Amino acid sequence: MIDHKDTYMMPTFIQAAERQMPAMIKLLRQMVEIESPSDNKAAVDRCIAFTAKQCTRLGGHVHLHRQKEFGDLLEARFGPKKSSQKPILLLGHLDTVWPLGTLKGMPFRVADRRVWGPGVLDMKAGVAMAFTAIAILKEQRRLTQPIVMLLNSDEEVGSTVSRAVTEKLAGRCKAVYVLEPAQGLVGAYKTARKGVGNYSIRVQGVAAHSGVDFERGHSAIVELARQIERINRFTELDRGITVNIGTVRGGTRSNVIAAEAQAEVDVRIAKAKDAARIERRFRSLRVFDSNCSLHVEGGLNRPPMERTRGTVALYKQAVAHAHALGFELKEAATGGGSDGNFTSALGVPTLDGMGAVGEGAHAAHESLLLEHMASRTALLAAMLE
């Protein structure tokens, strides 16, 4: 619940956010034009270094978690140095799916009441909004809540190096606000996400000439096809479990019985209790052709973010603030994962989708709606305050 004083402050948050819009768009442009694909450490580090300077300018205390393979991780602390309150964790990432050089054909631009560019929605706008929200609180002398910001460098490729840092910091915080884009053009906050897993299915067969020694061959492709039919039945829509065979490859030539074949499988689950269920199914796979061998690798790499009481309480608080700001805030569940999956699984109340409103993440039409930027930034400031 919010009291009368907080309701009174809402218009000032909106006004401050609107004043800050030119500076926020400029900052967003600077971040987008520092291209930062996940697989290029030097590029991501350039974006991390630039963002670290913004933290320092806002009075934040910066700590870099140095990495060898991926970009460094940026941790920054704002607000009172000493406080009896646990901090709030602002969680985001600066890596994108876009390779270096994308800007040439997909430049940053403001047009048609939108902002366009690679990574603008997912999720550099969320980072720019967080900086602006903190600036608003500082300007109004309302930055009384300790805040930790963590910006990761490998979220788009599984968060293999950042997960441990994310979980360690989240465990010390009372709540986590994830700066990923809101859901859809209605701009819903995300209160649930599916868990994500990946499995690799490899089959070793026996090669032979398809014309001369057909009987001596044992096709890895045929065996894999049978396994795919079995795996496809693992999907249970009523339980929120989906299994997608995403890629298949194998064989060398049409006149050679294939000695090898492989499939990559994406798995999504809505409930943590189903992780063991799906794992047992993959591990129970057995060959149809005893002359072939089967190898199963992988597993769940992001636990589901379930709709917990703590998350619902945060969402209700956000709804009340949004109402005071003059708009309606909806909630949504999504099949995509984020680093918020990790923090929610620890039992820390986690609210996701607190970044920009737009569409086209990971696509050529990636863009955000300008009309929502000020109000969503004001809402973020209210939630931090």
N, C-alpha and C positions, 0 to 999 in steps of 0.2 A: 504494500500500500504506500501511497505518497501523501504527504500532508499538504496543507494549504500553502505553506511557504514554498514548497517545491513546485506546486502548480503555478504559483506566481512567477517563479524563475524561468519557466519554460519559454515564454516569449523572448526573454533576453538571450537564451541559448540559440533560438532560431535566428534572431537578428545578428548575433555574433557569427553564426555559421554563414549567413548570407554575406556579411562583410568579408569573411575569410575566403569566399569562393574563388576570386581571382588567384590568390596565393595558393590555394589548394590545387587548382587546375595546373598552375605553373609547376608545383612540386610533382604532381602526377606525371606531367609531360617529361620532366627531368628523369624520373624513375623509369618510365616506359622506354625512353630513348637510350637508356643504359641497358641494352639487351642482356638477358640473363638466363640462357637455356641451362637446364639442370645438369647436363653432361659437360659443361664447360666451366671448370672451377674458376679460372681467371676472370671470366665474364661475370659470374655470380658474385665473386669477391669485389668487383668494381661497384656493383649495385649495393652490396653490403656496406662498403666503405662510404659511399655517398650517403646512405641512410643513417649510418652511425653519426655522421656530422650533423644530420638533422636532429638526432636524439640529443647530442651535446648542446646544440643551440637552444633546445627546449629545457635545458637544465638537467637532462637525464645522465645517469652514470652508466657508462657503457662497458660491457665485457664481451669480448669475442671468444667463442669456443672454436679454436683452430681445428681445421680438418685437412686431411691429406688428399683424399680423392674428390670429395665434393666441396662446395663453397663453405666458408666459415659460417657459423651461426651467430646471430646478433642478439644479445641479451641487454636490455636497458631497463633502468629503474627510475621511476618518477614519484613525486610526492614526498611526504615527510620521511626523513631518514630513520626516525624512531617512532614506532607506532605500536599500540597494543592490538591493532587490527591485522588480520591476515590480508595479504595483498590480493588484488584481482590480476589474473593473467590475461593479457592481450596476446592472442596467438595468431600468427600468420606465416607466410612464406614469400620469398622474393624470386624464387626460381620459376621459370615458365616452360611451356612445351614448345616454344618457338625457337628455331635455330637462328644463329647469327646471320644477319643480312635480311631478315624478314621485313624490317622497317622500309626497305627500298620499295617493296610492292604493297606494303600495308602500313603506311605512315601514321603517326599520331596526328589526329585532327579533331577539331570540334565542328560539327556540322549536323544539321537536321535535329537540333536539340539533343544531340548525343555526343559522347566522346568515344573515339574509335582508336584502336591500336592493339598490337600484340601484348597480352598480359594486362591490359587496362582494367578489365573486369576481374580476371582471375590471376592475381588478386591485388595488384598494386594500388588500385583505388581504395581498397580497405585499409591499406597502410597509410595512405595520405589522409583518409578520414580520421584514423586514430590519432595521428599527429595533430590534426586540426582540433579534435575534441579535447586533447590535452592542453593545447594552446588556449582554448576557450576557458577551460577551468582555471588555468593559471591567470589569465587576464582578469577573471572575476573573483580571484582569490578563493576559489572553491576546490582547489586541488588538495584535499585533506585526506584522501584515501590513497594508501600506497598502491602503486601500479607496477607490474612487471610486464615488459613487452619482450616476446621471443619471436624472432623472424628466422625461419628455417630456410635451408638452401636445397633440400632434396625431397620436398613434399610430392612433387609431380612424378617421382620415380620410386615412391614407396617409403620414404622417411627412414631409411636404414640407419643413417648415422645420427639423425636428430631425435629419434624416438626416445632414447634414454634421457636426453637433456629435457625434452618436453615433459616426460613423466616425472622426473625429479623436481622440476620447478612447479608443475601442477600440484604435486602432492603437498606443497607448502602454501597453496593458495586456497581461498575460500570459494572462488568461482573462476570459470574460464569463459572469455568472450572470444569467439573465433571470427576473424575478419574476412572469411570467405564471402563471396557474393550471396545475396539473398536469393530465395527460390522463385524463379519466374519473374514475369513483369509485374505481378502483384506485390513482389518484394517480401515474401513470407520469411520469417525467421525459422531456422531449422531446429526442431526439437528431437529429431531422430534421424539416424543414418544407418544404412546397412553395413555389416562387416564385409570385408573384401578378402578373397583368397585367390591364389593362382596355383594350378597344378600343371606339371609337365608329364605327359604320357609318352614314353619311348618304347618302341618295339624293335627287337632284333630278330630278323628272319634268316632264311637261307637263300642266298642268291643262286640263280641258275639261268641258263639260256632258255628263253621261253619257247623256242622252236625245237631245240635239240634235246634238252634235259628237263622238260617241263615237270615231270613227275618228281624230280629230285629237289625242286624248289619249294620253299614255304614262304609265301608272301607276307612281308611285314605290313604292307598296305591293307591286305585283306584282314589280317588279324586286328589292325588298328581300327578298321571300319566296324568290325564287330564290337570292339571295346567302346567305340563312339556311340553306337546304338544303346549300349548298356548305360553309359555315363549320362546320356541325354535323359534317361528316365530318373535321374537323381533330382531333377527339378520338382519342387512341390510349391506351387504358387500359393496354396492356402496357408502355408507356413512361412511364406516370404523367402523361400529358398529358390534361387535361380542358378542354373549351371549352363554356361555358354562355351561351346567349343569354338574358340576364336580363330585359330590358325591350324592348318594341317599341311605337312610336307613329308615327302618320302620318295624313294625310288631314284633311278638314274636315267633309264631309257625305257622305251615302250617294249623292247625285246629282251629286257632283263627282269626276271622276277625279283621284286624289291627286297633287299636285305635289311633296310632300315626305314622307319617311318616314325613321325613324332606329331603330337598334337599339344597345343597350349590351351588351357581351360581356365575360364574366369568363373569364380564362385561368389555369390552374394548371399548373406544370411541376415535376417532381421533380429534374431535372438541369440544371445551368447550360448545358451544351452544347446543350440543346434550345431555348434562347432564340432563337438565330438561325434555327432551323428554323421555329418558329411565326411569327416576324416575317416571314420570306420568304413564308409562305403568305398572311398578311393583305395584304401589300404587292402580291402577285401577283393579287389579285382584279380582275376586269374585268367591265364591264357586259354583260348579255345583250342588252338593248335599247340600240342605239347612240344613241337619242334621249334617253336618261337619262344622268346623270353620277353618279359614285360617289366619295365622299370617305372615306378611312380615317384615323382619328387614334388616338393612344394607343400603348401598348407595355407592356413589363414594368416595374413599379415596385418590386417587391421580388424580389431574386434568391433562389433556393432556399437553404435551410440544409441542406447535405448532411451525411451521417453520416461525418465525417472522423475520422482517427486521434486528433487532439487532443481532439475531443468525446467519443469513446469512452473515452479515458483519464480524462477528468473523470467520466464516468458510472461507470466502474469504481471510482473513488475514492469516489464517492457511495454506491455499493452496499456497499462495505466499511464505511463509516461507518454506513449504515442498519442493517446486520447487527449492528454493535456496539451500536446503539441499540435493537435488538430487533424490527426489522421488515424485510420484504422490499421492495426498490425495483425496479420494472419500468421499462422504457423503451418509448417509442412514437414513431411518426412521424405527422404530421398534415398535412392539406391547408391549414390556416389559416396565415397569416403573422404575424410579429411583428417588432419591431426587431432581434431576434436574427438575422434573415435577413441584415441588413446587416453585422453584425460577423462572422458566420461566413464570408460571401463574401470578407472581407478576409484570411481565413486564421487568424483569432484563434479558439482553441478556445472554443466557446460551448455552454453547457448551458442548456436552456430548461425551462419548466414547474416552476420551483423555488418557486412560490407555494403558494396554498391548494389543498385538494382539495374539489371540489364539482361543481355542475352548473348549467345554465341561464344561462350567460353570454349577455347580450343578450336575455334572455327574462324574462317576468314571474316565473318561479320561480327566478331567480338566487339561489343560496345556497351556503354552504360547510359542510363537516362539522366540527363542533367537535372531534371525537375525534382528528383528525389535526393540529390546530394546534400543539400543544406539540412533538410528535415531529418535525414538518417544520421547525419553527423551530429546534429543537436540531440537526437535520441541516444546516440552512443555516449555523448558527454553526460547526459542525464544518468545513464546507467553507471558510468564511472564515478559520478558524484554521489 
